[in-house]
Every structure is written in C-alpha cells, then in structure tokens.
Amino acid sequence: QVQLVESGGGLVQPGGSLRLSCAASRSIFSANPMGWYRQAPGKERELVAAITSDFRTNYADSVKGRFTISRDNTKNTVSLQMNSLKAEDTAVYSCSAHFPLFGKDYWGQGTQVTVAS
C-alpha cells in the first residue's frame, strides 16, 4: 500500500504562483509515471502534468510554459510549480503514482487551488 499526501494548495491572485508537493509513504524510484491531475466543479478530471521514471515530462496544452513538474526520488516527492496562474486553473489538484510492481495506481486526497482576486 502506498499513501500520497499533497500540500501547498491555497488561494492566490491571478498571475501569482503556487508550488504543490506530494509526499509518498514509500520509495518512488519505480513509480512510472507520477502525475498531477485536477478537477474543477462540474468538469471531468484532467491530466495536468506527468513525469516518468526517467524524468520525461508531458503537460496539458493549457499549462505548457506555466507549470513545471519535477520529482525527487531521494525525498520521495513529486512537485508541481505553477506560475502565471489564471482563474481557470482553480480546481482540486491530486497526485497520482503508478507502480508497475503492484500493477495499480495510487491517489492522494487532493488539495484545493483557488485563483481569484
């Protein structure tokens, strides 16, 4: 079993920045991929960014150039740096990790990000 705990959400003004972190209860070395998803009210959950075990990344078109995903296998964390935030980035952001060893995905409980003036 793997627990994922997100932190770093909150209220920020448009144009501001936030950094989300996700801490895993075990080594993430084999997690492939790890990702951040978000779900806004009335909308389906969408992939925001993902990072593979060999550090390849991909992003939703809506966040390219503004968000950066990273992972630190020594600290068992994956982070999402969010810059130039917009009102439409408001959502619950959740961390996910796929462990091929266990053949399943694990999810955190989510953290609220609200972009408003």
N, C-alpha and C positions, 0 to 999 in steps of 0.2 A: 504494500500500500504506500502511496505517495501523497503527501499533503503539500499543497501550494497555497501560499499566503501572499496576497497582494497588499501593497501600501503605496501611499503617495498621491492618492486622489484628493480632490477638493474643488474649491471654487476659484476661478481665475478669470481675469478680464480678457476680452478679445485681444489677440496679439501677444498674450503672455505665454509663459512656459510652465510645464509641469514635468516631473520625472516619476514614472511609475516603476516600482520594483516588485519582483515576485521571488519569494524565497521558497526553495524546495526542501523537503524533510530528508532527502537523500541525495546522493551524487547525481548530477545531471549530465555527467560526461557522455552517457549513452543516449540521452534524450534526443530524439530526432524525428521531427523538428520540435522546437518550442515556439510558442506564438502568443500574440495578443489579439484578442477579439473584442468587439464592442457591440452593444445592443442599445439602441435608443428606443424611447417609448413608442410603441406602435410599429416598430420596424423589426426586421429579422436580424439575427446576429450575423455580423460580418467579420471577416478576417481583416485585421489592420496591418499586421506585420508578422513575419515568421523568420526564424533563423535555424539553420541546420547544424548538425554536429560538427561540420567542417566550416562553419561560420559564413555560409552563403545566406544572403538575405533576400526577401521579397516584400513588397509593400503594396497596399491598395493604392490605386491611382490617386485617390482623394487625399492621401497623406504624403505622397512622394515629395521629397525635398523639405519636408517639415518635421517628420518623425524619424527617429533612428532607434533601431532595436539592437541590443547587444546582450551578450551572455558572459558570465564569469564562472567557469567551471570550478575554480578553486573556492569560490564562495557559494556555489550552488544557487546562483541568482540569474535572472534574466530581467533586463530593464527596457523601458521604453521612454526615450527622451522626446518630449512633444514641444515643439516650438511653433510660434505664429498661430496659436490656437484660434479656432473660429467657433461661432455658436453651434454650427453643425457638428462639431466634434463632441458635443455633450452626449454622454452615454455612460452606461456601466461597462467598465473595461475588465476583462477577465483574462487570466493567464492560463495557458494550456501547455501540456507536455505529453508527447507521445514516446512511450518507452517500448521499443521493439522487443526487449527482453520479456516484458509482461504482455505484449500484444494488445495494449489498450492505452486510451487517452486519460489523462487526469486534468482536473479543472480546479481553479481557485474559486473563492466565493464571490469575487468581483469587488471593484472599487468604483465609486461614483466620481465622474469628472463632469463638472458643470462650467461652461464658458458663458459668462454673462457680465454685463456691465451694471 
